[in-house]
């Protein structure tokens, strides 16, 4: 993954590098804790299995979002700034699963304020099946002198 990606290094149809993450119980519980999600299906296996009918505790929505944010900004480097993200969860992610993220650039553009954007489509797969689909717009520096994180007010229009 890039240290400081610039928009000149991005093109429509470009694949993002795959990222694999093994999921454990502690990981699921800490994700729920970090997002202050106290619902027992994210930390109590008996509740998840007996009351929800799932096979174990499972990754919650904010934790899922954080994984997509990580995947995208690992690709862009520290100057990549998410403007918009939208995802649809189709199935749950459980301890013992290996999450595999892959993505593709749908569009590269520069807005009227001079901010460069990459629109990406990302899939999260477990066991070869898509569990979550995501689209996002991420601001990427136009060059070494540009930093999307310094954009404010009218210059930041995600």
C-alpha positions as CSV (number, residue, x, y, z in Angstrom):
1,X,0.0,0.0,0.0
2,X,1.1,3.5,-0.8
3,X,2.7,5.9,1.7
4,X,1.4,9.0,0.0
5,X,-0.8,8.3,-3.0
6,X,-1.5,11.2,-5.4
7,X,-4.3,11.4,-7.8
8,X,-1.9,11.0,-10.8
9,X,-1.3,7.4,-9.6
10,X,-5.0,6.5,-9.7
11,X,-7.1,5.6,-12.8
12,X,-10.5,4.2,-13.5
13,X,-10.6,0.4,-13.3
14,X,-7.5,0.2,-11.1
15,X,-7.7,-2.6,-8.5
16,X,-6.9,-1.9,-4.9
17,X,-4.7,-4.4,-3.1
18,X,-6.5,-7.2,-1.2
19,X,-6.5,-7.1,2.5
20,X,-7.2,-10.2,4.7
21,X,-8.1,-10.0,8.3
22,X,-8.7,-13.0,10.6
23,X,-11.5,-12.3,13.0
24,X,-11.4,-13.5,16.7
25,X,-13.9,-13.2,19.5
26,X,-11.8,-10.5,21.3
27,X,-11.7,-8.5,18.0
28,X,-15.6,-8.6,17.7
29,X,-16.1,-7.7,21.4
30,X,-13.6,-4.9,21.3
31,X,-15.2,-3.4,18.2
32,X,-18.6,-3.4,19.9
33,X,-17.0,-1.9,23.1
34,X,-15.2,0.8,21.0
35,X,-18.5,1.9,19.4
36,X,-20.4,1.7,22.8
37,X,-22.7,-1.0,21.4
38,X,-23.8,-2.9,24.5
39,X,-26.2,-5.2,22.6
40,X,-25.5,-8.7,23.8
41,X,-25.3,-10.3,20.3
42,X,-21.9,-8.6,19.9
43,X,-20.3,-9.9,23.2
44,X,-22.5,-12.8,24.6
45,X,-22.2,-16.0,22.6
46,X,-25.1,-17.7,24.4
47,X,-27.4,-14.8,23.7
48,X,-26.3,-14.6,20.1
49,X,-26.8,-18.3,19.5
50,X,-29.9,-19.0,21.7
51,X,-31.8,-15.7,21.2
52,X,-30.7,-14.5,17.8
53,X,-30.1,-17.9,16.2
54,X,-26.6,-17.0,14.9
55,X,-23.6,-19.2,15.2
56,X,-21.6,-16.8,17.4
57,X,-21.2,-13.1,18.3
58,X,-20.8,-11.0,15.2
59,X,-19.1,-7.8,14.0
60,X,-21.4,-4.8,14.5
61,X,-22.2,-2.0,11.9
62,X,-19.7,0.7,13.2
63,X,-17.0,-1.9,13.4
64,X,-17.7,-3.0,9.8
65,X,-17.5,0.7,8.7
66,X,-14.2,1.1,10.5
67,X,-12.8,-1.9,8.5
68,X,-13.8,-0.2,5.2
69,X,-12.3,3.1,6.3
70,X,-9.1,1.3,7.2
71,X,-9.0,-0.6,3.9
72,X,-9.5,2.6,1.8
73,X,-7.1,4.8,3.8
74,X,-4.4,2.1,3.9
75,X,-4.5,2.3,0.1
76,X,-4.4,6.1,-0.1
77,X,-1.9,6.7,2.7
78,X,-2.3,9.2,5.5
79,X,-3.4,12.1,3.3
80,X,-6.4,10.3,1.9
81,X,-9.6,11.7,3.4
82,X,-12.9,10.0,3.2
83,X,-15.7,12.2,2.0
84,X,-18.5,9.8,1.7
85,X,-19.0,6.1,2.5
86,X,-22.1,3.9,2.0
87,X,-22.3,0.2,2.5
88,X,-24.9,-2.6,2.6
89,X,-24.4,-5.6,4.9
90,X,-25.7,-8.8,3.4
91,X,-24.5,-11.3,6.0
92,X,-22.6,-11.3,9.3
93,X,-19.0,-11.7,10.1
94,X,-18.2,-14.1,12.9
95,X,-15.1,-15.2,15.0
96,X,-13.1,-17.7,12.9
97,X,-13.9,-16.0,9.7
98,X,-11.3,-14.4,7.4
99,X,-12.4,-11.2,5.9
100,X,-11.0,-10.4,2.5
101,X,-11.4,-6.9,1.2
102,X,-10.9,-6.0,-2.5
103,X,-11.8,-2.9,-4.4
104,X,-11.7,-1.1,-7.7
105,X,-11.7,2.6,-8.7
106,X,-14.9,3.6,-10.4
107,X,-14.1,7.2,-11.2
108,X,-11.3,9.8,-10.8
109,X,-12.3,13.4,-10.8
110,X,-11.4,16.9,-9.6
111,X,-14.3,19.1,-8.2
112,X,-14.8,22.8,-8.9
113,X,-12.7,23.6,-5.8
114,X,-9.7,21.7,-7.0
115,X,-10.1,18.7,-4.7
116,X,-9.2,15.4,-6.3
117,X,-11.5,12.4,-5.7
118,X,-11.4,8.7,-6.3
119,X,-14.7,6.9,-6.2
120,X,-14.2,3.3,-5.2
121,X,-16.3,0.2,-5.0
122,X,-15.2,-2.3,-2.3
123,X,-16.4,-5.8,-1.4
124,X,-15.9,-7.7,1.8
125,X,-15.9,-11.4,1.3
126,X,-15.9,-14.3,3.8
127,X,-15.4,-17.8,2.4
128,X,-15.7,-16.4,-1.2
129,X,-19.2,-15.0,-0.5
130,X,-19.8,-11.2,-0.4
131,X,-21.0,-10.2,3.1
132,X,-20.9,-6.4,2.5
133,X,-20.7,-4.1,-0.5
134,X,-19.4,-0.5,-0.1
135,X,-19.0,2.6,-2.2
136,X,-16.9,5.5,-1.1
137,X,-15.5,8.8,-2.3
138,X,-12.0,9.6,-1.0
139,X,-10.1,12.9,-1.5
140,X,-6.5,12.3,-2.6
141,X,-3.8,14.9,-2.9
142,X,-3.2,16.2,-6.4
143,X,0.5,16.5,-5.7
144,X,3.1,16.8,-3.0
145,X,1.9,20.3,-2.0
146,X,-1.8,19.3,-1.6
147,X,-3.4,17.9,1.6
148,X,-7.1,17.2,1.6
149,X,-7.1,17.4,5.4
150,X,-6.3,21.1,5.2
151,X,-9.5,21.8,3.2
152,X,-12.1,23.7,5.2
153,X,-15.5,25.3,4.6
154,X,-16.2,25.9,0.9
155,X,-13.0,24.1,-0.1
156,X,-14.3,20.9,1.4
157,X,-17.4,19.7,-0.4
158,X,-17.7,15.9,-0.1
